[in-house]
Amino acid sequence: MGDNRESDVETSIFRRLGNVNRSSSNISQDSSDEYLMSSNQEIYRLSLNHDVIKGAMGGKLILAPIDFVSQPRKILDSATADGLWLRDAASSIPGSHHEFIGTDLNSKDFPAKPAPNFVYREQDINTPWPSNWTASLDLVHQRLGLAATGPNTKAVVKNLCDLVKPGGWIQLVEAEDRIDEEDGPAWKSLFQIMHDVFNMIGTNYGAIADAAKWLEEFGFEDVREEVVEVKYGKKNKDVDLARKGILGHRLSAAGLTRFAKTLPQEKISISRQEMDTLPAVLELETEERGHTLYMRVVYGRRKFQLL
Ligand SMILES: C[S@@+](CC[C@H](N)C(=O)[O-])C[C@H]1O[C@@H](n2cnc3c(N)ncnc32)[C@H](O)[C@@H]1O
């Protein structure tokens, strides 16, 4: 796994915040030790979160019912980070002749020497895709990538849909805007900071709720959605995944609060003092109480007849 990885939250938001004043300057110094440390943490956090989400999905990364046996398939993972999802998906599907493509705004964590059937390239989901990719992919997958879309979420989903070949599938996986009443205060605070940040960039936190309707509008059929209950800490019966969730949440809170502190104070509802202790408090709360993150998996097949 690579080590120089920009925080996803920072990456997603950098471009959208544009000229918004920052009260501190620590996040744009690519070469600072602190920055590199936070990048390493982020890639590690993503790998922990990957395991917890995969566990919640019963070990299945692809819910779309694709036939991987009868012919080679071409699979894209958009906003892939270091490509962990792609490699793990590849190891779980039959056949060795499939082609895997990973794209991300940030190429720093792409594997230096990918396997011959893997390709990684830079791609901002908010900009047009290469025209020769149109209608060329058997599966377009994206997980936890919509944060970066600002007010253009539907257009970004449309562009992803355009890459799917007739008969091919799209699968989107995102967190729902949902929290349990009984959840602890630290988790609620983290959720609030996420909301504040999404508001600043103009992204609707719960946009995935509209995705199934959009897919149908874009000419997809057999559209299905499943809500996956991702259990963190005490709520996860698997001891190893429980531990990963606890650590992952500490790292999430550390990354998010570090970033939130660089934003205008009045835009973030949680005080700086609370943000200072949030990583440690959330870690303890996740260990003692746990909580559930609701993730929605939306998938559908492009009609055979091109619109
Ligand atoms: C929360 S991470 C999710 C990574 C991976 N999909 C996963 O589920 O583990 C979000 C990813 O989106 C990428 N990203 C942010 N803004 C992007 C953009 N505008 N276009 C493409 N990728 C973007 C980040 O670099 C980061 O790798």
PDBQT file of the ligand as one rigid body, heavy atoms in Angstrom, charges set to zero:
ROOT
HETATM    1  C1  LIG A 401     -13.372   8.402   1.314  1.00  0.00    +0.000 C 
HETATM    2  S1  LIG A 401     -12.164   8.087   0.088  1.00  0.00    +0.000 S 
HETATM    3  C2  LIG A 401     -12.826   6.598  -0.554  1.00  0.00    +0.000 C 
HETATM    4  C3  LIG A 401     -11.775   5.745  -1.167  1.00  0.00    +0.000 C 
HETATM    5  C4  LIG A 401     -12.284   4.391  -1.670  1.00  0.00    +0.000 C 
HETATM    6  N1  LIG A 401     -13.270   4.554  -2.704  1.00  0.00    +0.000 N 
HETATM    7  C5  LIG A 401     -12.825   3.580  -0.537  1.00  0.00    +0.000 C 
HETATM    8  O1  LIG A 401     -14.037   3.335  -0.500  1.00  0.00    +0.000 OA
HETATM    9  O2  LIG A 401     -12.038   3.182   0.324  1.00  0.00    +0.000 OA
HETATM   10  C6  LIG A 401     -12.536   9.262  -1.180  1.00  0.00    +0.000 C 
HETATM   11  C7  LIG A 401     -11.614   9.199  -2.376  1.00  0.00    +0.000 C 
HETATM   12  O3  LIG A 401     -12.110  10.139  -3.337  1.00  0.00    +0.000 OA
HETATM   13  C8  LIG A 401     -11.017  10.788  -3.954  1.00  0.00    +0.000 C 
HETATM   14  N2  LIG A 401     -11.486  12.042  -4.526  1.00  0.00    +0.000 N 
HETATM   15  C9  LIG A 401     -11.755  13.195  -3.901  1.00  0.00    +0.000 A 
HETATM   16  N3  LIG A 401     -12.198  14.099  -4.763  1.00  0.00    +0.000 NA
HETATM   17  C10 LIG A 401     -12.222  13.507  -5.980  1.00  0.00    +0.000 A 
HETATM   18  C11 LIG A 401     -12.593  13.940  -7.274  1.00  0.00    +0.000 A 
HETATM   19  N4  LIG A 401     -13.049  15.157  -7.483  1.00  0.00    +0.000 N 
HETATM   20  N5  LIG A 401     -12.478  13.076  -8.301  1.00  0.00    +0.000 NA
HETATM   21  C12 LIG A 401     -12.026  11.804  -8.091  1.00  0.00    +0.000 A 
HETATM   22  N6  LIG A 401     -11.665  11.343  -6.877  1.00  0.00    +0.000 NA
HETATM   23  C13 LIG A 401     -11.766  12.183  -5.827  1.00  0.00    +0.000 A 
HETATM   24  C14 LIG A 401     -10.022  10.960  -2.827  1.00  0.00    +0.000 C 
HETATM   25  O4  LIG A 401      -8.713  11.204  -3.312  1.00  0.00    +0.000 OA
HETATM   26  C15 LIG A 401     -10.178   9.633  -2.107  1.00  0.00    +0.000 C 
HETATM   27  O5  LIG A 401      -9.294   8.693  -2.628  1.00  0.00    +0.000 OA
ENDROOT
TORSDOF 0
